[in-house]
């Protein structure tokens, strides 16, 4: 995926709507803070985030006496059978990844009764709960020391290399998808989530591309087939931000940022 070999094919001149995973993680009036509610065998403690694809809850597994993160597909996406099937397939693939720098997916399931406004059969996945993210660290500290940037970069690169060797491409490497284990290890999360909803988004608009535009590879910005090299480009953007305190490309809107990645 050489930059030299990349032709400067134009992006569409019509700006599409915001891609779904560019939506800020904000509460949507979901009653997620009432503790002690059951979700399968888990006891939900609180809603910790809402993104473009899913809601994330902190919960407790009484059988193992550990806290877990439950990622529940949003109802509007769960209403599409193709999206549900793909979500389950991608979650199952991610669940087979076992590496110190890749999040552990513990199980994949479907609701057997409604939860908040999510109906029966809405799919979810359960992961290790790691509360600290690289995104939060950058937001509070800005530019990070060189050794810390190098350490996080090495950890993430090792996790990505392992996943790529298994044929899995992340497609959305960004600071919020890098978490920290209790021992300080950087751990990559959300493998396959962007790809999982591709079918539904493609039906909604052929112009929409999945991922987070500030961290797009040129190939991703142009909607081309991706392999592991795209993830490495995105990791480079993350590390540039961590080392300098700023993103390499900025614009008036996400379309212009994508253009910068293609034309740089």
N, C-alpha and C positions, 0 to 999 in steps of 0.2 A: 504494500500500500504506500508506495513512494510518493512523496509530495511532488517530485519532479515529473512523475508520469501522470499527474492528475490534471486533466484538461479542465479549462474554466467554463464548464457548461453552466448556463445561467440558471439561477433559481427562478421559480415562477414569479411573474411580475405582480400577481395578485396575492396580497398578504392574507394567509389563512388565519383562522382564529387561534387563540393561544392553545398550545398543546396541553393536554390534560395534566401532565406531570409538572408543568410549570406553575401550577396553582399553589399558592402558599399554604402551608400547614396551619390552618386556622380552624377553630371550632365552628361548627355549622348549626349550633343549637341542638346537637345530638346530646341526649341526656346520659353522658358517659361518666359522670362523676359520682353516681350513686354506688357505693361499694357493696360487695357481697352478692352481686348478681351472678347466677350460674351461666356458663357458656360451655356446654358439654360437661366434661369432668373438671373444668377450670372455674375458679372464682374470680370474676373480674373486679379489679380494684378501681381503675379509672381509665378514661380516655386520655392518651398521651399525644396523639397527633392525627391530623386529617390531611391526606395528600390528594393528588389527582385520581388515584386508583383505589385507595383503600383507607380504612380507619385502623389505627393501631391502638390497642388496649394493653395496659399492664394488668397481668392476672397472676394468680397463684395456683400452682399445681399441688393439691394437698397430698396426692399419692407420693410424690417425690420431695415435697416440702421445698420447692424452689419457685422463684418468680419466673414468668415467661412473658414474651410479647406475642400477642395474637393480632395478625393482620387479616382483617375482614374485608372482602371485596365490597365496594360500594354498591348499593342497591341498583342504581341505574345501569351499572356494568353487569351485575349478576342477572339482570333480566334477559341478557342475550345468551342463548345456549352455546353459541360458538365461542364466546368469550370465556364462559365457565369451563368448557372443555379444555380450552387452551391454557387457562389459568391452572387447572388441575395438572395438566401435562407438564407445564413449566415448573410448577411447584414440586412435582414429583422428581423432576430432573435435578432441581436445586437441592432437594432432600438427600440426594445420593452423594453430594459433595461433602467430603470429610477432610478438613485441613485446618491447622491452627489459625490461619488468617482468613477463613471463610466462615460466615455465620452458620451455626448448626440449626437446620430445620428439623424439628422434633417430630412433627406429624402434620398431615393435611386432612381436613375434614369438611363437613357441611353442617349447617345449622339444622338441628332436628326440631327446633321451635324458633319463632321470631325473636330477634334481639335488636333493641332499639327499633329502627324502621327497616331493618334487614329481614327479608322473609325467609321462610323455611327453604332449605337447600342452598342458601348462599354459601359459597366456599370460603374457607379461611385456612391460614397456615399458622403454625405455632413454632416460635423460635426461641432461642436463648434470649433473655432480657439483658441488654447491655445499655445502660442509661446514658452514657457519655458519647457524644459524636464529635468528629473532627470539625463539622460545620459549626457547632457551638463553640468549640475552642477558637476557631478563626474569628467568629463574631465577637468574642470577648477579648482576645489577645491581639488580633490583627496579624502582623508579621511575626513569624515564629523563628526561633533560633535554628541555625543551619543544621545542627546535629539532629534536632527533632524532626525537621523536614526530611532529612535523609533516612532517619529510622522509620518514619511512617511510610515514606515512599518505598522502602525495601519491603516492609511488611505487606503493603498492598500489592506490590508487584509479584511477590511470592504467591499470594492468594489468587491473583489473576492468572498467573502462569499455570498453576494447578488446574484451575477451571478451564482454561483454554486447552490444556492437554486432554481434558475430558470432552472437548467439543462444545463447551458452554461459553457464550459471549455475554458479558454483562449488559452492555448498551446504555448504561446510565451511571457511569462512575462520576461521583461528585462528593463534596465533603460530607453531606448529610448521609451518604451511604457508606461512610467509613466510621465504625464504632470502635470503642475501646473496651477490652476485657479488663477484669480486675487486676491482672498482672501487667497491664500497660500495653499489651499487644494490640496493634491495629487489626481490625476484622472487617472484611467487606460483606455487606448485606444487600438484599434485594436482587439477587441474581434472577433473571428471567421475568421480573415483574413488568417491565416495559413491553417486552415481546408478548406477554400473555394477553394484553388488551389490544394488540395490533389489529386483530380482525374487526373489532367493533369500531375502532377509530377510523380504519380504512373505509368502512362503509359510510361513516359520517362525513368524511371529507378526504379526498385523495391528496389534498395538499398538506395534511397534517403529518408531521414526522415526530417520532417518539423520542424522548430523552429530555435533557435540560440544555437549552441552546447555549448557555455560557460555556459549557464543557463539551460541545459537539466536536467530533472530528469532521474534516471537510467532507468525507464520504457520507457521514450521517446527515450533514446539512443538506446534501443533494439527494438523499433518499436512496443511496446505492446499497448493495449487499455489503454486510459488515463481517469482519472477522476479528480476532483478538487484537490486531494492531490498532483498531479504532479505540478499544479500551485503553491502550497504552497512551494514545494521544490525549484522551480525556484525563488520564492520570497526570500527564505532563502539565495540563492546564491547572489541575488541583495543586500540584506542587509549586507551580509558578505563583499562584495566588498565596500559598502559604509562605513562600520565601520573600515575596515583595509586598504583600498586603493588598494587592490589587489584581483584578482579572486582566489577562492580556488584551482582551477585546471588549469594548463597551459600545453601546449605541442607543438611539432613541427608543428602539423597541427590539424585541427578540429577533425579528426578521433581519434587521441590520447587523445584529451580532452574528447570526448565521452567515451572512454575506462576508463579514470580516474573516471568519474561519476559512471560507472557501478561497477568498482572494488574497490572503496574506502570503 
